[in-house]
Amino acid sequence: MDLPPPFANVGLELLLGSELLRPMTPFQAAIGYAGTAFMFATLVGLIARQRYREWWSFSLYLLFDTVYALLIAVWPERFHRPAPWMLNESISSLLRFVAALELAYRTFRGFPGAMARLRVVLLTVIGFTLAVVLAATPARLDYMAFMGHVHPRVVNGSVWLFTAIAALILWYRLPVRLFSKRILLSWVPYLLVFAVAMNGLGAIGWERGLALDYLRQVAYLALVAYWAYAAWRPARLPVFEPARVTAGLPG
């Protein structure tokens, strides 16, 4: 989860060790609670349709974010703080990378040539992302440094990783399960919007970047709503047509 709904859809400021929470507008609150509901619906759909077996790490990622969102909703004075949020985002980002790697392994494992190319691409993307993140991490990592410098670069790495995997799948025309394909093709554009919004907010600040903040929130709501739809959509059954038998028939 890139922003823990319902409360972290608003900006946080950390000044001299004091945390200041901006009041939520009714629109922000509605987006937050709706996002949490869609996340829970997606998780239930994965279990009901048994789609968690298709992508274990994605299911774990969703479970982790849903639990944290519920903790914020029930106990905001404990969990709606910079330190828990930074820890949540760090674990969530790690699970997102693991989900990408599992999808890549499941898709490419039966194709040795494509798998060899995939290894090179993954090592390059992950190595470059790690180098960029380490270079941007200050000696004293507080909330503002995390939000303005570290977290956007981690999200950029996620965008590069998923985009590289999707590009190789298209290049080699590899088969992908329909549910996994829907999640992948929706996750990549959302992460791109999120990365642009985070970079913009880090450059101009929360006060002047309110429109970017709203854009990020609406994009997240659209993403989890589509995930709920994908999780609950019945599997397509193959349609068999009777074969035409013409040999031996008169006329």
Steps between C-alpha positions, in 0.01 A plus 500: 500500500655827397289714726329337796131585482297649643710748691831521317336633187578840647846650526717465808755755611784422734663814639760489776379160610132603529238346275225721366196350335298701256124456544342279236242639268180295460619406151831367633327305775258345252786392271687350793216293637393387153856393423516293818167335416618410148823355637305279740262397219799406282649289776170319558464446125847344477403252770149431367621444143821330621708738292750548782665181370580669170712771661589435864714809559237733355247351742746554787560858385127567496448334840776706658368830366140416591595418859698821534216705355258348749742568786512866399122515482458342845805642680616816320677654800732197504556424134437833324849619576808549283704211646232228455412636157864494387535142626180401321612656174840332522346155551232569238763601244698184573188286451428683174846407369450140613165491320667617180769234529247223566296603197813503287605154621156348444482646148855437375595171671391286205699704246878471560604753238260765625595419860867569426415842358269564795779437753719761337220756493394435860854523635552826313176660619531384861868594520438846355202557732701399805784732402265795446316441829822468701638816342186693594481372859642752749690406813199606709185374336193686622152511357557795267819347356321169455204658322697747292802295395497130589143383447454654151813322380379169638171549313695587185682169536167320522387669180819399319477141625137440406543679167805291414316177582195605298718601204679164496170315524375689195831459315504124542119470481483290813170375643386661825202407714215743441475610862874565526491688171222728625686577821825569315347724233319705765787518747756642257306815397399565861861478618595740222235751614608451861867556417423820308283627785758418767782662307284807447403521866862462602596787271224753572369392840164379627332838520561594137464143378148434622382417148771235468395360836140469380617341175693237691203422726253467213743279306539273801125474547457406133775239534358317802148518355626325187686245711177417680329454163784278374502291817127429488457461124411138414759305308437469130404152391618373163232487236495183294334497162399170339735403224362499150511152349474512125698200381282221369181702500303525178480829320 
